[in-house]
Amino acid sequence: MDLGDIRNWVFIVIAVVMLAGSIVVVTTRNVVHAALMLVATLGGAAAIFILLGAEFVAATVVLVYIGAVVVLFLFGVMITRAPLGGQGALDHSRKWPAALTAIATFAVLAGSTVAFFGDAEIGSGDPVLTSEIGSSIFNRFVIPFEVVSFVLLAALIGGIVLARRDPEA
């Protein structure tokens, strides 16, 4: 790794912020704090995609994960009036198997990534422009795009039906 390249330093800063945020997500007792740290971690993932020249994927991460999933999670917590944290003690009796599983998963993923890519330089090819992706979606793949939109609409209607309260008879 060339530490003289500014992109490597930017990556290191983003990776450290993501690592700290992800640790807070799984260790905090406050659900809202966990959701906010998840936003920071996902924002770091979007920043790494921008570093790689994949601005469409970064925008998708911001819109779908940060803009929809985390907001939905926070609304779910607020609507159900779930306890926000600090009321009970966390059960840490099984933390070592979980930690070993996480380390083993990381080792397998890192090892396979290094074995597959080796010393290949990231970003050596031309990035795909967002306009090309949009043109492909709305010209060639318009039918699957519409099918997915109907599936999402059905999921939205199903969520509303499940969440509504029936009037007392």
N, C-alpha and C positions, 0 to 999 in steps of 0.2 A: 504494500500500500504506500503510495506516494504522499507523504504528509505535507509536501510543498504545494499540492493542489488544493485550492479553496473548496472545491466540491466535496472532497473527503472530510474536511473539517465541518462543513455544513451537515453532511451525513452523520458524523459522530455526534454533533449537538442534537440533531433530531432523534437519533437512536437513543441517546441518554434520556431525553425528555419522554420518549415513548416507553422506555423501560421503567422509569420512575412512575409514570402514570399507570402503567399496567399493574405494577406492584400495589399501588394505592387502590386500584379497582378491586383487587381480590382480598385486600387486608382491612379495608375500612369497614366500620360498622354502620355508617350512615349511607343509605341507599342513594340519596341525592348527590353526595360527594362522589360516590362510585360512578354515577352516571356522568358527572362533569369530568372526571378523570378519563372516562371512556371517550368522551368528546375530544379531550386533548390527545389521547392515544390514536384515535382515528384521524385526527387532524395531522398528526405526524406521518401516518401512512399516506395520506393525500400529498403531503409535502415530499415524501420520498418518490411517489409516482411522478410528481412534477420534475424532480431531479433527473428521473429516467426519461423524461420527454413524453410521458403518457398523460397529457393534460386532460384528455377525455375520461380516463379512468379516475384521475384525481377529482374531477368534477362529479363523477358518479358516486365516489366514496363520500364526498361532502353532501350531495343531495340525498342519497339513499340512506346511508348509515347515520350521518350526523343529523341531517335534516328531517329524517323520518323515523328511523328506528329508535334513536335516543329520545326524541321528543315523544314518541308513542310510549316508551318506557316510563318517562317522567309523568305523562298524563295518566298512565295506568296506576302509578304509585299514588298520585294525588286523588284520583277518583275513588280508588278502593280504600283510601284512608289507612293504608298500611303503616305500621310503625316505621319511622324514619331512621331509627338506629339508637343505640345506647341503652335500650331497655333490657337486653339479655346478654349473657356472655356467649361468645363464640366457642364452638367446640373445636379445639385444636388437637384432638386425640389422633386424628388421621392425617396430620400435615406431612409426615415423612413419606408415606407412600405416594401422596400427591406430588411432593417435591421431586421424588425419584422418577415418577412417571413424566413430569415436565422436563426434567433434565435428559431423560432417555429420548423423549420425543425431539427435543432440540438437537441432540447429538445425531439422531438418524437423519433429520432434515438437513442439518448443516453438512454432514458427511455426504449425503446424496447430492446436494447442490454442488459441493466442491468436486465430487467425482464426475458429475455431468458437465459442468461448465469449465472446470480447471482454471486456467489463467486467461480465459477469454475476456476481452475488454467490454465493459457494459456501455451501451450507448454508441457502439461503433457503427450501427446501421442508421438509416434515416428513420426518424419517428413518423408514425402514421398521423396525418392531420385529422383534427376533429371534423372538419368539413367532409373528408372522405368517409369517415365512419357514419356521419349523419346521412350522407348521400346513399351509402350502402344500406342503412337501416330502412330509409323511407322510399327507396326504389326497389331494391332486390328482395328485401326481407320484410315487406310491409304486412303480409298476411300473418307471419309468426308474431310480429310486433303487436298487431291488433288482437290476436288470440291471447297474448300475455296481458294486454290491457283488460280484456274481459275477465280473465282469471283473477286479476287484482280487484276488479269491481265486485266480483262474486265474493271474494274474501272480505272486502269492506262491508258489503251487505250482511254477510254472515256474522261479522264482528258486531255490527249494530244490533242484529236480532238477538245475539247472545247477551249483549250488555244491557238491553232495555229491561225495564222492570214492568211486570204485568200488574195491572190494577187489581186491587183486592176485590174479590167477588162478594 
